[in-house]
């Protein structure tokens, strides 16, 4: 499965358009991470626990998007984008979405 943020795959031709596909995950903050993040806010620096949480969330969202694309018969997803939104206090959704296509 080819996945690209470009509108096409270089060197390939889109032969069929299958529509929008998406994958998302909702993750909650961990109380222990919040305490450490609060301390880090005092001294500054990267919040590595949250960075790891977002990396894991993006990977899960992309995997679910690819699964949906495979289910409709795609062999590529183009124009991939990410979106993040707060769902509830302490929980956020990460979504990956793009256009499922068949390339030749």
NORVEN-V326704 format. One record per residue. SS is DSSP state (hx for helix, st for strand, lp for the rest). Layout:
BEGIN
ss=SS
ss=SS
END
This chain:
BEGIN
ss=lp
ss=st
ss=st
ss=lp
ss=lp
ss=lp
ss=lp
ss=lp
ss=lp
ss=lp
ss=lp
ss=lp
ss=lp
ss=st
ss=st
ss=st
ss=st
ss=st
ss=st
ss=st
ss=st
ss=st
ss=st
ss=st
ss=st
ss=st
ss=st
ss=st
ss=lp
ss=lp
ss=hx
ss=hx
ss=hx
ss=hx
ss=hx
ss=hx
ss=hx
ss=hx
ss=hx
ss=hx
ss=hx
ss=hx
ss=hx
ss=lp
ss=lp
ss=lp
ss=lp
ss=hx
ss=hx
ss=hx
ss=hx
ss=hx
ss=hx
ss=hx
ss=hx
ss=hx
ss=hx
ss=hx
ss=hx
ss=hx
ss=hx
ss=hx
ss=hx
ss=hx
ss=hx
ss=hx
ss=hx
ss=hx
ss=hx
ss=hx
ss=hx
ss=lp
ss=lp
ss=lp
ss=lp
ss=st
ss=st
ss=st
ss=st
ss=st
ss=st
ss=st
ss=st
ss=st
ss=st
ss=st
ss=st
ss=st
ss=lp
ss=lp
ss=st
ss=st
ss=st
ss=st
ss=st
ss=st
ss=st
ss=st
ss=st
ss=st
ss=st
ss=st
ss=st
ss=lp
END
